[in-house]
Amino acid sequence: MHIVECYFESGGFDFNLLKGGISVYMWNLSRQFVAAGHRVSIITATNGRLDYLASHYQLETVDYRHAYRLPLVLDPLVWEGQSEVEVPLETSVYKMTLEGIDVYFLDNEMLRLYPDTCYPPYQSKGSDIGFYKPLAFQVDCIKFIQKHFAGQPLLIHAHEPYYQYLMPFAFRDDPDRIMVSTVQSNMPVNKKVYKPKVARLLALLGIEADLDQFDDRLDRSDPLLRCMEQHLPASHLYYPYRDDYLNLLAPIVAYSDYVDFLSPGQLRFYTSFADTPFEQLFGQLAIAKVLAEHRSKLFVGWCAISDSWHQFDPASVARDDVLRGLGLDPANPTFYHNARYAVEHKGQVELMRAIEQALERDPKLNFIVRCISGTGIDNPYFHQVKARFPASIHLDWSMVSEQTLMQYASAADFSLFPSKFEMDTFLIAQGESMLCGAVPIATAQEGTSHFEHALPVTHPRATGLAVNRSFAEDDPLLAQALAERIIEAAALYRHDQPCYRKLVRNARAVASQFTWEMAARAHLDVFERAEAERLARHADTEAPAARAAQQFEQAYARADFDACAALAGQLDAPALSERLARRFSVASNTVSYRHEHVRGVELFARFDAGVDRFECVPMQANGAQFEVALPQQPVERELYFRLTLANGRVCWDRSGHA
């Protein structure tokens, strides 16, 4: 199998190029795919580092040129009245092979932008066309795959919905392409992009698509809905958009062959939003229906902790020397935080408030606080707390070597990860610290539930301590709860070493499961199934009528009766049309519904001509069918049915489909 990994920032093979976790994820998975005997190519961007790449690696120039004008239809309310620009671009490609992986670097004027960060700063939206660098990469990536790999069967593995949403459109009808999309972060599930912009780019790529099918149909006359839309943005779970915006996840789910999540908890969370303030509204959105309809495509491919951490021996670290080197007292319990500087995502304001509260109560505590930022920490409160307790806090924001991180984690007794808004989906840094024996104190997120830190401390498998999830900015409840957990952890460390040592052992044991070999195997199980399905489609030499009959059966099993009617007409098969018509019947006032894959039926009809309301009448199972006696004659002849299938799919039918 030829697996093509696609992401515009893919420097996981070189510490000096690394900007984000997706790079690490891609490189480690790619290495495991090669080890399993598969061919792997990575398509990425030069990101303005071509000179560095040429001086450190053996680059060759690929015989490829793509000159075009990138059309960008702009929302005039965001771009100060601008409506459309065209950016002339000429793309060239460079290639290197490293550890058996072919890495292709796409290069043009836009793809060279932001060499220090790779990612355009969000504040550039509305003022700098460079904001659309990732969009230019998508267009170039699609064109490069289509030309350079023409006629070759490929499994295309693209990452993070916001950075790849054009790709499933491009490859959905290509019999030689399998499209797998990975959801790396929990961006708001209703995140949208300007629909006219997408339509124009699809036209550039020669792609026809119905974008209106993914529109939300919300009743904004409902006061509760208006109330939720006003207040939910503060939860970072939902943002309202105008009607001329397109949900970007919906076509990814609809048109990808499979969609990958990093943990079971992330998948549960992102498809239900259970117990969050967004749960009630989520069910009304089009994306909720798309996710439910395509549930069989969703799988957990996992993430993992790098091999170097699994191979590292924490006992090799001289704890006292490391702490003294940081200006901390080795006699004190030590707490460690390591994350990029993202105060809302990582709960870092609450972290500093908790540290301040804990040190006010117990000054004999150590804190190693790393909030990684290329420009420093711009919140003065962080520095104020550090200045107030200079002998207890090591505050750092610089990039350091992996070996240094291993020493910090091994010198710590506990790790702190108070992330908010359920934005974490696996949290590699927590797993790394656990491997080194740092007992986690972390938010009880669904996405990180695999680390088992939310189990009660008395539980035999417990690994740490937890605080409740937070969906509020500058959350005093989170800060207070975290401070309490820090004090509780210090007492446990000082007075109940047997319990503390149990948590250490469990933390190491749980984290040790998450290897890249395990994650690669989870992916390959699905990739190989997808490849077998593709080969079966190619090998299908049955007559068109036989294929159409098979498609009828598949559509019927999914209760897609529009497709069934079309196929029955195509086949000119009265028996199939009759089968469709027989699925329900009305005798006197009794309605019957029959479908072998249905496990529940609710009938809807209007019974009051003066009220525009459809009453729900549950139908009762009676042998192989469902029946109900109507309480009175409906206003209209047509009846409507909500069906629940055995596989969990819920859909609608109407008597007009017969």
C-alpha positions in Angstrom: 0.0 0.0 0.0 1.2 3.5 -0.8 0.3 5.9 2.1 0.5 9.6 1.4 0.6 11.8 4.5 -0.4 15.4 3.9 0.1 18.4 6.2 1.7 21.8 5.5 3.9 21.7 8.6 5.7 18.3 8.8 9.1 18.9 10.4 8.9 16.0 12.9 12.1 14.5 11.6 14.2 17.6 12.7 14.0 19.4 16.0 14.9 22.7 14.4 11.9 22.5 12.0 9.4 21.3 14.6 6.5 23.7 15.3 3.6 21.5 16.3 2.5 18.1 17.6 1.0 17.0 14.3 4.6 16.9 12.8 5.7 14.5 15.6 2.5 12.4 15.1 3.0 12.1 11.3 6.7 11.3 11.4 6.3 8.6 14.0 3.4 7.0 12.3 5.2 7.1 8.9 8.2 5.3 10.3 6.0 2.6 11.7 4.1 2.2 8.4 7.5 1.8 6.6 8.5 -0.8 9.2 5.3 -2.7 8.4 6.3 -2.9 4.8 4.3 -0.1 3.3 5.5 2.7 1.0 5.1 6.2 2.6 5.3 9.7 1.1 4.8 12.9 3.0 3.6 16.0 1.2 4.4 19.3 3.1 5.5 22.9 2.5 9.0 24.4 2.6 7.7 27.1 5.0 10.5 29.4 4.1 13.2 26.9 5.2 14.4 25.7 1.8 18.0 26.9 2.4 18.1 25.0 5.7 16.8 21.9 4.1 19.2 22.1 1.2 22.2 22.5 3.5 21.2 19.7 5.9 19.6 17.1 3.6 20.0 15.7 0.1 17.3 17.5 -1.8 16.5 16.9 -5.4 14.3 19.0 -7.6 11.1 17.2 -8.8 10.1 17.7 -12.4 6.9 19.6 -11.6 5.6 23.1 -12.1 2.2 24.5 -11.3 1.5 28.1 -12.3 -1.9 29.4 -11.5 -3.9 32.2 -9.9 -5.3 31.4 -6.5 -8.8 32.9 -6.3 -9.8 34.0 -2.8 -13.4 35.2 -2.4 -13.3 37.3 0.8 -16.0 38.0 3.3 -16.3 41.8 2.9 -17.4 42.2 6.5 -14.1 40.7 7.6 -11.8 42.1 4.9 -12.8 45.7 5.0 -15.0 45.6 1.9 -12.7 43.5 -0.3 -14.6 40.8 -2.1 -12.1 38.8 -4.2 -8.4 38.7 -4.9 -6.3 36.5 -7.1 -2.8 35.6 -6.0 -0.4 34.5 -8.8 1.6 31.5 -7.7 4.1 29.2 -9.3 4.7 26.0 -7.4 7.9 23.9 -7.5 8.6 20.8 -5.6 11.7 19.3 -3.9 12.2 15.8 -2.5 14.3 14.0 0.0 14.3 10.4 1.2 14.8 9.8 4.9 14.5 6.5 6.7 12.7 5.1 3.7 10.2 7.9 3.6 9.9 10.2 0.6 9.3 13.8 1.7 8.0 16.2 -0.9 8.3 20.0 -0.1 5.9 22.3 -2.1 7.3 25.7 -2.5 5.8 29.0 -3.8 5.5 32.6 -2.6 2.7 31.8 -0.1 4.1 28.5 1.1 7.3 30.3 2.1 5.5 32.6 4.5 6.0 32.6 8.3 9.2 30.6 8.5 9.4 31.2 12.3 6.0 29.8 13.1 4.8 28.1 9.9 1.2 28.9 11.0 -0.2 32.3 10.1 -1.1 34.3 13.2 -4.9 34.5 13.6 -4.8 38.3 13.9 -3.7 38.4 10.3 -7.2 37.4 9.2 -8.9 40.4 7.6 -5.6 42.2 6.8 -3.0 39.9 5.4 -3.7 37.5 2.5 -0.9 35.3 3.9 -3.6 34.2 6.3 -4.7 31.8 3.6 -1.3 30.0 3.3 -2.8 26.7 4.5 -5.5 27.0 1.9 -2.9 27.5 -0.9 -1.2 24.4 0.4 -4.5 22.4 0.1 -4.9 23.5 -3.6 -1.3 22.7 -4.4 -1.3 19.4 -2.6 -4.4 18.3 -4.5 -2.9 19.3 -7.9 0.4 17.6 -7.1 -1.2 14.3 -6.1 -3.4 14.4 -9.2 -0.4 14.9 -11.5 2.6 13.4 -9.8 0.8 10.2 -8.7 -1.6 9.9 -11.6 -2.9 6.4 -12.0 -1.3 5.1 -8.8 -3.5 3.7 -6.1 -3.0 5.8 -3.0 -4.3 6.0 0.6 -4.3 9.7 1.4 -4.0 10.5 5.1 -4.7 14.2 5.7 -4.7 15.9 9.1 -6.8 18.4 11.0 -10.1 19.5 9.4 -9.3 23.2 9.2 -6.2 22.5 7.1 -7.6 19.8 4.8 -11.3 20.3 4.1 -10.9 20.6 0.3 -9.2 17.2 0.0 -12.2 14.9 0.5 -14.1 16.9 -2.1 -11.2 16.3 -4.5 -10.8 12.6 -4.1 -14.3 11.3 -3.2 -15.0 9.9 -6.7 -11.5 8.7 -7.6 -11.5 4.9 -7.6 -7.8 4.8 -7.0 -7.9 7.0 -3.9 -8.8 6.1 -0.3 -9.3 9.3 1.8 -8.6 9.1 5.5 -9.0 12.3 7.6 -7.7 12.7 11.1 -9.3 15.0 13.7 -6.3 16.1 15.8 -7.8 18.8 17.9 -11.3 19.6 19.2 -11.9 22.8 17.3 -15.5 23.9 17.6 -17.4 21.2 15.8 -19.5 23.8 14.0 -16.4 25.8 12.8 -17.3 27.3 9.4 -15.6 29.0 6.5 -17.0 31.5 4.0 -19.1 29.4 1.6 -18.5 31.5 -1.6 -14.7 31.1 -1.0 -15.1 27.3 -0.9 -17.3 27.3 -4.0 -14.8 29.3 -6.0 -11.9 27.1 -5.0 -13.9 24.0 -5.9 -14.6 25.5 -9.3 -10.9 26.1 -9.7 -10.3 22.5 -9.1 -13.1 21.4 -11.4 -15.2 19.9 -8.6 -19.0 20.0 -8.4 -20.6 19.8 -5.0 -23.8 20.7 -3.2 -22.6 22.9 -0.4 -26.1 23.8 0.8 -26.8 20.3 2.0 -24.6 21.0 5.1 -26.5 24.1 6.1 -28.0 24.4 9.6 -31.8 24.9 9.8 -32.1 26.5 13.2 -35.3 28.1 14.5 -34.0 31.4 15.7 -37.4 32.4 16.9 -36.7 30.1 19.9 -35.7 32.3 22.8 -33.6 29.4 24.3 -31.6 29.0 21.1 -30.9 32.8 21.0 -29.9 32.6 24.6 -27.5 29.7 24.0 -26.0 31.4 20.9 -25.2 34.5 22.9 -23.5 32.7 25.8 -21.9 29.5 24.3 -19.0 31.3 22.6 -17.5 31.8 26.1 -17.4 28.0 26.4 -15.2 27.8 23.2 -17.5 25.0 22.1 -19.8 26.9 19.7 -19.8 30.1 17.7 -22.8 31.4 15.6 -22.2 32.0 11.9 -24.1 33.7 9.1 -26.0 31.5 6.7 -23.4 32.1 4.0 -20.8 30.0 5.9 -20.1 26.3 5.5 -19.4 23.8 8.2 -15.9 22.4 7.2 -16.1 19.1 9.1 -19.4 18.0 7.5 -17.9 17.4 4.0 -14.9 15.8 5.5 -17.1 13.2 7.3 -19.4 12.8 4.4 -16.8 12.4 1.7 -13.8 10.7 3.5 -13.7 6.9 3.5 -12.7 6.9 7.1 -12.3 9.6 9.8 -9.7 9.1 12.6 -9.7 10.3 16.2 -6.9 10.2 18.7 -8.6 8.5 21.6 -11.9 6.9 22.5 -12.7 9.8 24.8 -12.2 12.3 22.0 -14.5 10.3 19.7 -17.2 10.1 22.4 -16.9 13.8 23.2 -16.8 15.1 19.7 -19.9 13.1 18.6 -22.1 13.8 21.6 -20.8 16.8 23.7 -22.4 15.0 26.6 -22.7 16.9 29.9 -21.5 20.2 28.4 -23.5 23.4 27.9 -23.4 22.8 24.2 -25.0 19.3 24.2 -28.6 20.5 23.7 -27.8 22.8 20.8 -25.4 20.3 19.1 -28.2 17.9 18.4 -29.9 20.6 16.3 -26.9 21.2 14.0 -26.4 19.6 10.6 -23.0 18.3 11.6 -24.6 16.2 14.4 -26.7 14.5 11.8 -23.7 14.0 9.5 -21.7 12.4 12.2 -24.5 10.1 13.2 -25.2 9.1 9.6 -21.5 8.3 9.0 -20.8 6.7 12.4 -19.4 3.6 10.8 -16.6 5.6 9.2 -15.3 6.9 12.6 -12.4 5.1 14.3 -9.8 5.5 16.9 -6.2 5.4 15.5 -4.7 6.6 18.7 -1.7 8.8 19.3 1.4 7.8 21.3 4.5 8.7 23.2 7.8 8.7 21.3 10.1 5.7 21.5 12.8 7.8 23.1 10.6 8.3 26.2 9.7 4.6 26.4 13.4 3.8 26.3 14.5 6.4 28.8 15.3 5.4 32.4 14.0 7.9 34.9 16.3 6.4 37.6 19.3 7.7 35.6 18.3 11.3 36.6 19.9 12.8 39.7 16.7 14.5 41.0 18.4 16.7 43.6 21.0 18.0 41.1 18.3 18.9 38.6 16.2 20.7 41.1 19.1 22.6 42.6 20.1 23.6 39.1 16.7 25.2 38.7 17.0 27.0 42.1 14.6 24.7 43.9 14.8 22.8 47.2 15.0 19.0 46.6 13.4 18.4 50.0 10.1 19.8 48.7 7.4 17.9 46.6 7.8 19.0 43.0 5.1 19.8 40.5 5.7 20.0 36.7 3.8 21.7 33.9 5.0 21.5 30.3 2.8 22.9 27.4 2.8 25.6 24.7 1.8 29.0 26.0 -2.0 28.8 25.4 -3.7 30.2 28.5 -7.3 29.2 27.7 -6.5 25.8 26.1 -4.0 24.8 28.8 -5.7 26.5 31.8 -2.5 28.4 32.5 -4.0 31.4 34.2 -5.9 29.1 36.6 -2.6 27.1 37.0 -0.8 30.2 38.2 -3.7 31.2 40.5 -3.6 27.6 42.0 0.2 27.8 42.5 -0.2 31.1 44.3 -2.9 29.8 46.5 -1.1 26.6 47.3 2.2 28.4 48.1 0.3 30.8 50.4 -0.8 27.7 52.4 2.3 25.7 52.0 5.5 27.5 51.0 7.5 24.2 50.9 6.5 23.2 47.4 8.4 23.4 44.1 6.9 24.2 40.7 8.6 23.8 37.3 6.3 25.8 34.9 7.1 25.7 31.2 4.8 27.7 28.9 6.6 27.4 25.6 6.5 30.6 23.5 8.8 32.0 21.0 7.9 35.5 22.1 7.8 35.0 25.9 4.9 35.1 28.4 3.0 38.4 27.9 0.7 38.0 30.9 2.3 40.1 33.8 0.5 38.0 36.4 2.7 35.0 35.7 5.8 37.0 36.4 4.3 38.6 39.5 3.7 35.1 41.0 7.2 34.1 40.1 8.6 37.2 41.8 6.5 36.6 44.9 7.8 33.1 45.3 11.2 33.1 43.6 12.6 30.1 45.5 9.6 27.9 44.7 8.9 28.5 41.0 11.0 27.9 37.9 9.2 29.7 35.1 10.4 29.1 31.6 9.1 29.6 28.0 12.1 28.6 25.9 12.5 25.5 23.6 14.8 22.9 25.3 16.0 19.5 24.2 14.0 16.4 24.7 16.7 15.2 27.1 16.2 18.2 29.3 12.4 17.6 29.4 13.1 14.0 30.4 15.2 15.3 33.3 12.5 17.8 34.4 9.8 15.2 34.3 11.9 12.6 36.1 12.8 15.1 38.9 9.1 16.0 39.4 6.8 14.1 41.8 3.6 15.3 40.2 2.6 16.8 36.8 -0.1 19.5 36.3 -2.4 19.6 33.3 -5.5 21.7 34.0 -6.6 22.0 30.4 -9.9 23.5 29.6 -12.8 23.4 27.1 -12.0 19.7 26.3 -9.4 20.9 23.8 -7.0 18.1 24.5 -7.4 14.9 22.5 -4.6 12.7 23.7 -2.1 15.0 25.5 1.3 13.5 24.8 3.0 15.7 27.5 0.9 14.1 30.2 1.8 10.6 29.0 5.5 11.6 28.9 5.5 12.8 32.5 3.7 9.7 33.6 6.3 7.5 32.0 8.9 9.3 34.1 6.9 8.6 37.3 5.3 12.1 37.7 1.8 11.4 39.1 -0.7 13.5 37.1 -3.1 16.1 38.5 -5.2 16.9 35.5 -8.7 17.8 34.3 -11.1 14.9 34.0 -11.4 15.4 30.2 -13.0 12.8 28.0 -10.1 13.1 25.6 -7.5 12.1 28.2 -9.6 9.6 30.1 -7.3 6.8 28.8 -4.7 8.0 31.3 -7.1 6.9 34.1 -6.2 9.8 36.4 -9.9 10.5 37.1 -10.3 7.2 39.0 -10.6 7.6 42.8 -7.2 7.5 44.4 -8.3 4.3 46.3 -9.1 2.5 43.0 -6.5 -0.2 42.2 -5.8 1.2 38.8 -5.8 4.9 39.8 -2.9 6.9 38.3 -3.4 10.4 39.8 -5.9 13.0 40.8 -8.4 15.0 38.8 -10.3 18.2 38.8 -13.6 18.8 37.0 -13.7 19.9 33.4 -13.9 23.6 32.8 -15.8 25.5 30.1 -15.3 29.0 31.5 -12.7 31.6 30.9 -10.6 32.6 34.0 -12.4 29.9 36.0 -12.1 30.5 39.8 -13.6 27.1 40.5 -10.9 25.4 38.5 -8.1 27.4 40.2 -9.5 26.6 43.6 -10.0 22.9 42.9 -6.4 22.6 41.4 -5.0 24.3 44.5 -6.8 21.8 46.7 -5.5 18.9 44.7 -1.9 20.3 45.0 -2.2 20.5 48.7 -3.8 17.0 48.8 -1.0 15.6 46.6 1.7 17.1 48.8 0.1 15.5 51.9 -0.1 12.2 50.1 3.6 12.4 49.1 4.7 13.3 52.7 2.4 11.0 54.7 1.2 8.1 52.6 4.1 6.9 50.5 2.6 3.4 49.8 -0.4 5.1 48.1 1.9 7.5 46.3 4.1 4.7 45.0 1.1 2.8 43.8 0.1 5.9 41.7 3.6 6.1 40.3 3.6 2.5 39.3 0.1 2.7 37.7 1.0 5.9 35.9 4.1 4.3 34.3 2.2 1.2 33.5 -0.7 3.0 31.8 1.5 5.4 29.8 3.7 2.5 28.7 0.8 1.1 26.6 0.9 4.1 24.2 3.6 3.3 21.7 3.7 4.3 18.0 3.7 0.6 17.1 0.3 0.3 18.8 -1.0 3.5 17.1 0.3 2.4 13.7 -1.4 -1.0 14.0 -4.7 0.6 14.9 -4.4 2.7 11.7 -3.2 -0.1 9.5 -6.1 -2.3 10.6 -8.5 0.3 9.1 -6.2 1.2 6.1 -5.9 -2.5 5.1 -9.7 -2.9 5.3 -10.1 0.2 3.2 -7.7 -1.1 0.6 -9.5 -4.5 0.5 -12.7 -2.6 -0.1 -11.1 -0.6 -2.9 -9.7 -3.8 -4.5 -13.1 -5.4 -4.2 -14.7 -2.5 -6.1 -12.1 -2.8 -8.8 -12.5 -6.6 -9.0 -16.3 -6.3 -9.3 -16.9 -7.5 -12.8 -20.6 -8.3 -12.3 -23.0 -7.0 -14.8 -24.3 -3.4 -14.2 -27.7 -4.8 -13.3 -26.2 -7.0 -10.6 -24.2 -4.1 -9.2 -27.3 -1.9 -9.2 -29.2 -4.6 -7.4 -26.4 -4.8 -4.8 -26.5 -1.1 -4.4 -30.3 -1.3 -3.9 -29.8 -3.7 -1.1 -27.2 -1.5 0.6 -29.4 1.6 0.3 -32.4 -0.4 1.6 -30.4 -1.6 4.6 -29.6 2.1 5.4 -33.3 3.1 4.8 -32.1 5.4 1.9 -35.4 5.1 0.0 -34.7 7.9 -2.4 -31.7 5.9 -3.7 -33.8 2.7 -3.7 -36.5 4.3 -5.8 -33.9 5.6 -8.3 -32.2 2.2 -8.6 -35.5 0.4 -8.9 -36.4 2.7 -11.8 -32.9 2.3 -13.3 -33.3 -1.5 -13.2 -36.9 -1.4 -14.4 -37.6 -3.9 -11.6 -41.3 -4.0 -10.6 -40.5 -6.4 -7.8 -38.1 -3.9 -6.1 -40.7 -1.1 -6.5 -43.3 -3.4 -5.0 -41.0 -4.2 -2.1 -40.6 -0.5 -1.4 -44.3 0.0 -1.5 -44.9 -2.9 0.9 -42.8 -1.4 3.7 -45.9 0.3 5.1 -49.6 -0.1 4.7 -52.8 1.6 6.0 -55.9 -0.5 6.7 -58.8 1.4 8.2 -57.1 3.5 10.8 -54.2 1.1 11.5 -50.8 1.9 10.1 -48.2 -0.9 9.7 -44.5 -0.5 8.9 -42.1 -3.4 8.0 -38.3 -3.2 7.5 -36.0 -6.0 8.7 -33.3 -3.5 9.8 -35.5 -1.2 11.8 -35.7 -1.5 15.6 -38.0 1.4 16.3 -40.6 3.5 14.4 -42.4 6.7 15.4 -45.2 8.1 13.2 -45.7 11.8 12.7 -48.9 13.4 11.4 -51.0 16.6 11.7 -54.3 16.0 13.3 -55.5 19.6 13.8 -56.0 21.6 10.7 -55.7 24.8 12.6 -52.3 24.1 14.2 -49.0 23.6 12.3 -47.8 20.8 14.6 -46.9 17.3 13.9 -47.8 14.9 16.6 -45.6 11.9 17.4 -47.3 8.6 17.6 -45.0 5.7 18.7 -45.6 2.5 16.8 -45.4 -0.9 18.6 -43.6 -4.0 17.5 -45.9 -6.8 16.4 -43.9 -9.7 15.1 -42.0 -8.6 12.0 -43.6 -5.2 11.8 -44.6 -2.1 13.7 -48.2 -1.1 14.1 -50.3 1.7 15.5 -54.0 2.7 15.5 -54.3 6.3 14.6 -56.3 8.3 17.2 -58.1 10.2 14.4 -57.8 10.9 10.7 -54.8 13.0 9.8 -55.2 16.4 8.1 -52.9 15.3 5.2 -52.8 12.0 3.5 -49.0 11.8 3.7 -47.5 10.2 6.8 -43.9 10.6 8.2 -41.8 8.1 10.1 -38.7 8.4 12.2 -36.8 5.2 12.0 -34.2 3.8 14.3 -32.1 1.1 12.6 -30.3 -1.8 14.3 -26.9 -0.1 13.7 -28.0 3.0 15.5 -28.7 5.1 12.5 -31.8 7.3 12.9 -33.5 8.6 9.7 -36.8 9.7 8.3 -39.2 8.2 5.8 -42.5 9.4 4.3 -45.4 7.7 2.7 -44.8 9.8 -0.4 -41.6 7.8 -1.0 -43.6 4.7 -1.8 
